[in-house]
Each structure stands twice: as structure tokens, then as C-alpha cells.
Amino acid sequence: MIESRLTEKSFEVDQRGYYGNYGGAFVPEMLHPNVEELQQKYLALISEESFQKQFRYLLKNYVGRPTPLYYAERLSAKYGGRIYLKREDLCHTGAHKVNNTIGQILLAQRLGKKKIVAETGAGQHGVATATVCALMNLECIVYMGEVDIQRQAPNVARMKMLGAEVRAATCGSKTLKDATNEAMRHWINNPEDTHYIIGSVVGPHPYPDMVARFQSVISEEIRQQLMEQEGRETPDYVMACVGGGSNAAGAFYHYLHTPSVKLVAVEAAGLGVDSGHSAATTALGKPGVLHGSKTILMQTEDGQVVEPYSISAGLDYPGIGPIHAHLFETGRATFLSATDDEVVEAAFELTRLEGIIPALESSHALAVLGRMNFSPEDVVVVNLSGRGDKDMGTYMKKMADS
Ligand SMILES: *Cc1c(COP(=O)(O)O)cnc(C)c1O
């Protein structure tokens, strides 16, 4: 079934790197050559036949794609609708992040870069980056907030075992935002030989579009798999958690211009949207510039970035990618949020109903199922962005406490 992509509003990036009012490239002068080189070359490079061949080969035989689209019968019985889980948790390294790092390492090679720098929150992007650096024999430095180094210890060990150097970010709330600042600073100081692999649809143009394209394999597969299982390519709902928004962008991508598909993005409410300890960006934020692009971010009256909080390190970020700011502003996607407590409960529930231990991040998308009021014939796809192995410390503590 071919649907018209010519709708009134476009959700694709324009020539200047904007999604409506959001996007662009706000970078210091030192980075202009790098960012401009990327802007000029990325589309041509990633559409080259040799690139696509290598990218597709690795996604299939290294990552294990296509990931299954699993009909969750007991979860569906509980919440109504026909709920499918897109199993990104089964990707090599345990989350969707590796789809993007494979694309970017192939790009870095073609740009002649010898070293890689990255930021990480939960450690999933750091692990995915360290993995492809080992694969391609490139030097890898990963910045990670000091708080996250403590709460995601298994991933720190994995990165080190893979040969990456993990450097602690010790400013601010010592989490993802601060790690991103440090990684950007490192790139500014080493622009010649280093490529920065950003882990989400954030950063200066062309990163948001480039990362969304690499992650769009998720919705490409969903379309085919729904056709096989439901006899149609389009679900009624696609739901995903949003930190920076890369797993959501990938799951939404091929449905952006199909208005019948309702897009639901779930942010981290932390201890509660109004508690002062939250990362619910669209509920609390205003337009501003963060990490090289204009977007919506949590800030004070005078524009200071507000320190975010979430139990899940991967969503503990005060902004969202510009594509999501645009989806929010235009109403194309609905933005909800879930609290830490709701998320932990949803994680335990999925584990007991389906035998799948989800990442805390992914559990945000599960935590709002009870609010959706699906009708029985609704086809719902929840993007299960990652597995819960890295969160066992948190889950063990919850079991001990209860
Ligand atoms: C990093 C991460 C996220 C959040 O990042 P997005 O760019 O918003 O997708 C979500 N889930 C998992 C499992 C992650 O590792």
C-alpha cells in the first residue's frame, strides 16, 4: 500500500537543517570545517552503493537484524488492542544504539578519521560505539557522567573490555548533558583526526537527520513485519520513549507522513513533572539552543539549563532532538511522561507477563499503556529500545525493598 507523502506539513529536515522552527547548527568556529564537511558529504556518502552494502550486511549479520516484531498476547489482554513489541532489545549490545554507531563508523572511515569520541548516559551508546571501534580498529574515548558511571557499572566494564577509554564528566548533575558537553569540547580540541559519534537525534545539523536515517531501519522493518502479521503496513499507534529521541525517530520515521498512525512519545517524569526532579522536556521546557541545535529544553527564566533527573540514565537529559520539538509543536506526536515508580512497575509487569526484562528507558513507553484506552482492533507497536541487563542493580534494589 503506497500512501501519499505529500501532506501539508513536512516532518523532514530542510536544506538549512531545520524541522520547522527547530534544528540548525550552532557550533563554535573551531568546528565549522567538521560540521560543514559532514553537511556537504553525508547524504552522498550514505547513499553510495558500497556504503549501503556494508551497512546492510553488518545490520543483518553483526547486529542480528531484522529484530523480531513480537505479538505480546498477555500484555494485549491486559491493556486492550493488539500490542506488538519491536525487539530492539535483541540487537547486539542490547539496544537500538548500534544501528547508528555502525552507520557512523562507516562514515568516519570514509572521512578518513582515525579516532572516535562519544558521550554516553546509560552506557548503551558508549558500548555500541566501543564495539564498532573494536570492529574497525579505531581509537575510542567515551565521556560519561560520574553519577552514570556508578549506576551503570556493567556497561563501564564492557566499554573498558572493548578497549575504550572512559572519561568521567564531573560538572553539573554529572549525567548525560555533562558528558555531551565534554565530548563536544574534546571534538573542538581535536577536529582534524576525530569524528564525534553522537548517540541520538541531537546536535548540530546534519546529526539529527543522519541518526534518524540510520535508525529508520526500525520502522522500515515494522512496515514489512506488520504486513506479514496483520496484512497492513500501518499500525494505529507507534509508541516509544524519548531521551534525545533516536529510537522514537527510528520507529516513527516511515510513518511521519501517514496521519492515521498516531505517534506517542514518552518522556521521563522522574519523581513527578512538578517535583523539581524531572526530565519531562516538553512539559517543562521552552525553545533555546542545546548542544548545537535549536530545540525545546528545560531552562530557567534567564536561560540556564535546568539539571534534569530520571531513574533511567538514558533519558536523564534536559532537551529533545529538534525533530521531536517540531513533532510536539505541530501536534503530530503526542507527548506523555511516566514517573520513576510507574516505570519500575511497568518493567516488572512486562517481565512477569511476557518473560522479557526491559531497560528502564524502554519501560517508559510501557508505563503509559494503561492511559491509552485502546479499542480491541487497534494495532499498537511499542518500541522496546533495549534490554534490562544493565539495570539489574536498580531492579535488585527494588526487589530487596519490597
Ligand atoms: C539511550 C537509550 C534510550 C534513549 O535514547 P533515545 O535517543 O531517546 O532513543 C532509550 N532506550 C535505551 C535502551 C537506550 O539505551
The ligand as an SDF file (V2000), in Angstrom:
LIG
                    3D

 15 15  0  0  0  0  0  0  0  0999 V2000
   19.9340    5.5710   25.0040 C   0  0  0  0  0  0  0  0  0  0  0  0
   18.6990    4.8320   25.1990 C   0  0  0  0  0  0  0  0  0  0  0  0
   17.4360    5.4640   25.0780 C   0  0  0  0  0  0  0  0  0  0  0  0
   17.2690    6.9260   24.8970 C   0  0  0  0  0  0  0  0  0  0  0  0
   17.8170    7.4720   23.7330 O   0  0  0  0  0  0  0  0  0  0  0  0
   16.9430    7.8860   22.5010 P   0  0  0  0  0  0  0  0  0  0  0  0
   17.9030    8.6000   21.6300 O   0  0  0  0  0  0  0  0  0  0  0  0
   15.8500    8.7630   23.0130 O   0  0  0  0  0  0  0  0  0  0  0  0
   16.4150    6.6490   21.8880 O   0  0  0  0  0  0  0  0  0  0  0  0
   16.3000    4.6820   25.1720 C   0  0  0  0  0  0  0  0  0  0  0  0
   16.3820    3.3650   25.4100 N   0  0  0  0  0  0  0  0  0  0  0  0
   17.5640    2.7330   25.5540 C   0  0  0  0  0  0  0  0  0  0  0  0
   17.5640    1.2730   25.8290 C   0  0  0  0  0  0  0  0  0  0  0  0
   18.7590    3.4370   25.4570 C   0  0  0  0  0  0  0  0  0  0  0  0
   19.9130    2.8020   25.5950 O   0  0  0  0  0  0  0  0  0  0  0  0
  1  2  1  0
  2  3  1  0
  2 14  2  0
  3  4  1  0
  3 10  2  0
  4  5  1  0
  5  6  1  0
  6  7  2  0
  6  8  1  0
  6  9  1  0
 10 11  1  0
 11 12  2  0
 12 13  1  0
 12 14  1  0
 14 15  1  0
M  END
$$$$
